[in-house]
Amino acid sequence: MINKIFGILIRMRYARYVIVADIAKAFHQVRLQEEFRNTTMFLWLKDPSKPVTAQNIQIYRFTRIPFGVASSPFLLAAYIYYCSTVTQTISIERSKTYLCR
């Protein structure tokens, strides 16, 4: 582990710019489009003491990218790339529709 940290620090010295960020909270800032929210659907029991029936099940869907899903790092990286390239021509108000603050 120390060797990896040392290597990272050495490589940082040669870079012109370095960005350090805690991106764990960034996942919850990017909204999921309405048509893709069913992919993050999960079921919850309304009352655990009752048997599992259709009336006792509540369906929930994420509205933002959840942290920990296999595709989350890709989606966040794609959104950051999108914001850094495409949104230069898009209004700030429109780009805010994808973010939750």
N, C-alpha and C positions, 0 to 999 in steps of 0.2 A: 504494500500500500504506500509506504514512504517513497519507494522508487517511482511509482506512478505520479505522486504529487510533485516530486522533484522534477520529473520529466515535463509535467504540465507547466511548472514555474519557469523552467528553462525555455520552453517553446514560447511562453508569453513574452519573454524578454525580446524575442526577435520579431514579434508582431508589431505592426504600426498602431493598430487599435485593438483594445481588449474590452470585451463586455462581460460583466459578471452579473448574473441575475438569479433570483429565487423564483423559478417559474411554476412552482406547485400551485400557487393561487391563480396563475394565468389561465389554467384549464377552465376554471369556473367563470371566466370573463367572456368566453366565446360562446355565442348562442348556437344551438342546433336548429337547423331549418325544420319547419313544421313537418315536412314529409319524411324526415329521418328520425323523428322522435320515437317512433315505435321500435326502432332497433335498440333503444335503451330502456325498454319497458320491463318492469318487474312487478310481481304480485306480492301483496301483503295481506295478512289476516287482520280483519277488523277487530275480532275478539278471539284471542288464542284459546280461550277456554271452551269455545264452541267448535263443533265439527267443521271440517272443510267443505263448504258448499258454495255455490255461485253467489249467494247473498252475503256470505261472510268473507268474500275476497274483494280487496280494493286494488285497482290497477293504477300504477304510477308510471310516469315517463319523465326522464330527465329533459330539461329545457336548455341545459348548458352541457358542454363537454365534461364528462366525469373524469376525475383523476383516477388512474389505475386501470382503465380499459386499454387493451392492447393497441388500439388504433389512435388513442389520445395523443401520444407524442407526434405522430404523423400529422394529425389534424391541426394541432397547434403550430407545428412548423410550417405547414401549408398556409395557414392563416397569416402567420408573421410574414412569410414570403409574399403573399397576396397584398398585405398592407404596405409592404416596403416597395412594391413595384407598381401595382395596378392603382392603388388609391391615390397616387399622385395626380391622377386626372379625375378622380371622383371626389365629390364634395365631402367635407368633414361630417356633415349631418348624416349623409348616407352611410358612411363607414361606421358611425356610432350605432347604427341599427344592428350591427353584428356583435357589438360589445355590450356587456352589462356592467354598469358601474354603480 
